């Protein structure tokens, strides 16, 4: 939700990309063949309530405090076998101490020391390689090589593989904002509000150029309406300026250009916005 009064009253915020306030979380571990990968899913979250209560009780007994990087206080170790069956090997504390084997935690699905994830149906994403994209929010990050698998009652039914990549093509965010503000001033003919910012959700490609604008709005003084009509001449001028002069880093993730969102100042105190130099 856009709250124009709040955003425009805090000058320090207007160059910030739009991000959630949660913290990045440690991934689960998934063994596939000889590789140990990061699993960006929590299959245990849909287990029976009695299973989850047993896990919480043991974590309390172990005084497992967790951290801001692992609010759940534990990390599951999973295995995906050659037949596409997902197994829970064990659950460890964040420090690596064993809390339960899979069979101990979920005995109704036990096979030896592990447990088949027969309770779980849904999508899992896992990967390996260097970090390509990171957002400080849960599992909102991507690695160079990733797979997305559809799981039904603990068995993988379909898997898609992805190669992700970062293209570092963009200018500094402040430089981009200054370019857009200057271009907007030269493009727009007519009266503009004394205080004006552009909120834009977009994607850039490997050249750094904007290839897609998904949403855009103009924010003005407190109490003024938010401009979101694509036919509005003020918004059109702002988007022409944005497309023509800004260049951004780009992320090719999951076979698409990753969406970005920014608040960009255009005018302050009746003048073209310029960054403070100090």
ABEGO torsion letter per residue (X at the ends): XBBAAAAAABAAAAABBBBBABBBBBBBBBBBEABBBBBBBBAAAABBAAAAAAAAAAAAAAGBAEBAABAAGBBBBBBBBAAGBBBBABBBBAAGBBABBAAAABAAABBEABBBBAABBEBBBBBBEBBABBBBBEABBBBABBBBBBBBGGBBABBBBBBBBBBBABBBAAAAAAAAAAAAAAABBEBBBABBBBBBBBBBBAAGBBABBABBBBBBBBGBBBBABAABAAAAAAAAAAAAABBBBBBBBGGBBBBBBBBBBABBGGBBBBBBBX
